[in-house]
Amino acid sequence: MAMLLSEIQWSDPVLPASPNAEWEAELKRRGAQVLEVDRRVASIPWLREAAYHATNYMPAAVPERLHRMGSMVTAQENACRYCYGANRAFMKVLGYRESFIQQVERDVLLAELDEKQRAYIAFCRRLARSKPRPAAAERAALLASGYTPTQVGEIAFAISFGCFYNRVSTLMACPPEQKFERMAAGPMRWVIAIAMRVMKKPDAPAQALPDAAALTGGPFGGVLAPLAGLRAAGIMKAALDGAFESGELSRTAKVLMFAVVGRTLGCPHCQAEAIRLLEGEGLGRDEIENALGTLHSPRLPQREDGLLSWARDTVYYEPSSIQQKTRALGAELGPAALLEAIGVAALANGTVRLAMLLE
């Protein structure tokens, strides 16, 4: 069974807060709270936008209450103290009883949920855990429960992007939102619930969705094909394009990190795309295979030499251990490159999970 909140060992922050007044003002303009994660990712535009969407995206496929439940069990499976605590508190604000939350945490069969809802929660756990990564059978089970293909795509995105955010928070050992957790545990939760409804701003004007060619044209674009027609597609594409355009790490290192995560999770689609991109960078097949086998590549600058073994360790981990390894990696990379490495590794984990829709 996944760890409970009190069982997660969490270290001191790996990266300090680095407030950005302009970004914080933009978050407030959008009606969003400025979170501890936001204070640490603001220096990298693609990462801060992705972090914003991870906490503010609301899928049309499922009701908010069920979505929040799924977010909590996803964070629990990923042992993210930060996200687990925040989502648990949010469930209290939404009116869930403590006894019900504890049953969800312990994966107890819940009489209050119908068969379709239980199938959703089970899928959340399987995809977040990915031991092994879900494939066609799990997708078919959701469809048989009454979800449409479009809904399944959006559910998979929400879980996969949750896994991305869980890793960003965990790898930097982001301090928990303790004030919110305390308030949600007491009578103030009703005040918070009312305030959130009052302060919620209307949805932003709909933006044009990328067409099929644009959606699938960038790095790992093929993974996004099942999201066509969903707002999630544009969010994921912006994160992927931004990650590979940003210059804190070499492009070869980023693609190799995706390749390592793809191999660790057994995803043939992401491995094939990574090989295609690496060949475009001038690497031969033998050179690529050697890098994936040894987790080292002479193509990488010396300071990036530890990235591949660390990226592998971000797939399955114990929080305090991976935080210690991340801190050591930061001593080689420096704060700016470490932040991008955290974002890229987290995005690779989310992308490879999302690719189960291609199975």
N, C-alpha and C positions, 0 to 999 in steps of 0.2 A: 504493500500500500504506500502511496505517496506520503511524504512527511507532513505533519501538522505544523502550523505556524510556529509554535513554541519550540519545535525540534530543529529548526533551521539555524545553523551556525553562520553568522554574518560578520564580516570584518569591518574595520574602519574604512572610510571612503578611499578608493584608489585614486580618484581624481577629485580635486576640490571644486567647489562651486565657483563659477566664473560669470557673474551676472552680466547681462547685456540689456541695457535699458530700452533700446529700440525694439528688441525682440519681445521683451516682456510687455511693452506697450502694445505690440501687435497681437500678442496672445489675449490680452484683456479686451482689445477691440473686437476680437472674434468671440468674446464671451467665455474664454477658457481660463481655468485656474493656472497660475504659474507654479509648477511643481518642482521638486528637488531635481528631477531628471532634466527639466527644461533649463535649469540654472547651470547644468554641466555640459550640455550638448550645443549651446547656442552658437559656438564659434564655427560650426560646420553647417552650412545652409541645408544641404539635403537631409542631414541627420536630424536637425531640429524640426524640419517639416514632417519627416516621417514619424518622429516621436509625438508630435502634435496630433497627427491623424490616428496614431495607435490608441490614444486615450480618448479621442473625440468622435471617432467613426462609429456610426450606429447602423448596422445592416438592416435592410428592409426585410430580410428573410425570417427573422425571429423577433418576438417581443423583447423590449429592453430588459425585463426581469430575467428572461431566460438567457439572453446574451450576457448579462452580468454574471449569472451563475456559471456560464461557460468560461468567461474570463477568469473567474476565481479558480476553477478546477484546472485550467490551463496553467495559471501561475503556480498552483500547488504542484502540478506534475513537474514543472521546471524548477521547483524549489526556490522561487524568487521571493525572498522575504519582503522586498519593497512592494511588488505588485500584488502578492497574495494578501498582505495586510490591507492595502488600499481597496482592493476589490471586495474583501470580506467586510470592511467597514461600509462600503457602498451598498452592499446587500442589506445591511442593517438600516441604512438611510431609506432604502426602498421598501422597508417594512417586513423583511424576513425575520422570523423568530430565530433566536440563538440555537434552539434545539434543531430546527430545520437545517441551518447552516452546518451544524456539527454532523448531521446525517449525510449531507452532501460531501463533506470533507472525508468521511469514513467510507464513502462509496456504498452507502446502504440503499437498498431498493426502496424507493420513495413512493408510497401510496398516493401522495399528493400530485405526482406527475403522471401524465398519461404515457402510453407506449411510445408515441412519437417524441415526446420530450425526453424520455429516458434514452431513446436512441441517440438523440442529439448530445446529451451529456456523455454517453459512452464514446461517441465519436470524438468529442473534445479530448477526452483522456487519451484515446489511442493515438490521435494525431500529434498531440503535444508530446507524448512519451516516445512515440516512434521506435518502439522495440518489439517487433520491427515496424517500419513505416507502413501505414495503411495503404492499401492498393484498391484494385477494382472491386473486390468482395465487400469491403467496408463502404465504398461509395454506393454499391448496389443495395446494401442494407438500408442506407439512408433513403434512397429512392423508394424502396419497398415500404418504408415507414410513412410515406406520404409527402416527402419533400420533392420539389421540382429540380431539374438539373441546374437552373439558375440559382436556386436557393442553396443547393449543395456547394456550388462554386463560391458563393458569398460566405457561407459558413466556414469553408476551408480557408478562405482568405482571412477571416476574422481570427481564427485559431493560429494560423501561420504568422500573421502579423503580430498577434499576441506573443508568440514565441520569440519573434524578433525583439519586441520591447522588453520581454522578460530578461533576455540576455544582455541587452544594453544596460538595464538596471543592475543585473547581477554582476556583470564583468567589471563595472565601475564601483560596485558595492555601495550603491546609492542609499543614503540614510532614509529610513522609513518616514512616511508622513504621520508622525506620531500624534500631532495635534488633531488631525482629522480622525485618526483611529480612536483617540480618547473621546472626542465629541460624539462620534457615531455610536459609541458604546453607552452613552447616557441620554438623558431627555433632550439634549440639544440636537439629537438627530432629526427631530421633527422640525426644528427651526431650519436646519440645513436643507431638508427636503423642500420646505416652502420657498426658501431663498433660491434654491436651484431652479425651481419652476418659474419664479418671478424674474430672475436674472437671465434666464435662457434667451438668447437672441434668436431671431428668425433665421432659418437656413439661408446661407449665401446663395446668390443667383446660380443656377445650374451652369456648369461649364461644359463646353463641348467635349464629348468623349472621344478618345483617339480612335481613328478608324482601324480596321483590321491590319492594314499594312504598317501603319505607324506603331501600333501596339506590339506587333511581333518583330519589328525591325531592329530593336536595340539588343543589348546583351541580355541573354536569357529570356528574350521576348516570347519564345515559344511556350514558356511556362504560363504566360499571361493569357493565351488564347481562350481558355475556358471562362475567363472573366469578361469577355467582350460584352459590352452593353451595360456593365456595372461601373459605378463610380470608383469601386475598388481597383479596377484596372488602371486608371490614371494615377492613383496613389502609388501603386506598386511600381508602375513604369517610371514615375518621377524618382522614386527611391533608387531603383536600379541604374537608371541613366545618370543620376547625380553621383552615386557611389563610384561609378567607373570613370566619370569625368573629373572628379576631385583629385587633387595632386599631392596629398600628404604622403601617400604610399605609391609605389610603382604599380602600373596597371598589371604587369606580369604577376606581382605578388597577390593582387586582389583576385585575379582569375584562378591562380593556384589555390588560394584559400577556398574558393567556391568548389574547385575540383576535389579538394580534400574532404570537405563536408559532404559533397555528393557521393564520393566513394564510401565514406564512413556510414552514411545512411542508405547505401545501396540504390542510388537513383541513376538509372542508365541515361535518362534524358538530360540531366544536369551535367553528368560526366561527359556526354557527347558534345554538349554546347561548350563546356570548358575547353575540351580538346580543340574544337574549332577556333575558339578565340585565342588559345595559346599558339596554335599554328600560325594565326595571323600576326602574332608577336614574334614569329621567327623560330619557335621551338619545334624540334622534330619529335616524332612519336616516341622514340627511345628515350629522349631527354625528358619528355613529360612523364613517362612511366617511371623513370628513375627518380624523378622529383617526388612523385606520389608514393613510391615505395620506401624512399629514405627520409622523406619529409625535409629535404634540403635541395637547393638548386644553386649552382654557380652563377646563374643568371641574376640572382637577387643581390642587392647591395648587402654588405656585411651586417648592417644594423637590422635588416629584415630577415636575417637567417633563422631566427626563432619563430617566425610567424606560422609556418606550416604545422609544426608539432603542436603549437598552442591552438591553432584553429581546429585541429582534430579534437583537442581536449574540450572545446566549447560545445561539442555535440552532446556528450554525456558527462556529467560532472557532479562533484560535491561542492556547494557554493564557496566555503572558506578556502578550499584547495585551489579552485580555479581563480579565485580572487588573489591568492598569493602568487600564482603563476602570472597573472595579468600585471601585478605590481612589478614583478621581476622583468617582464617584457618591456614595461614602461621605462625601466632604467636604461634599456638599450635604444628605444625609439624616441623618447621624449614625449611630453604631454600631448602635443598636437597630433603626432602620428599615432600615438596610442589610442586617442579618441577615435580616429578614423578606423583603426584596426578593430576596435570594439564594434563600431557600426557595421563594418563589412562582414565580420564573422557572424554577427547577429542577423544581418540580412541574408547571408548565405544559408543559415539554418532555417529562416522563414521561407526562403525561396524553394529550397529542396523539399520542405514539407508540402508546400503548395503544389509542387509538381506531381503529387499523388493523383491529381485530377487527370493527368495524362495517361495513367495506367489503364 
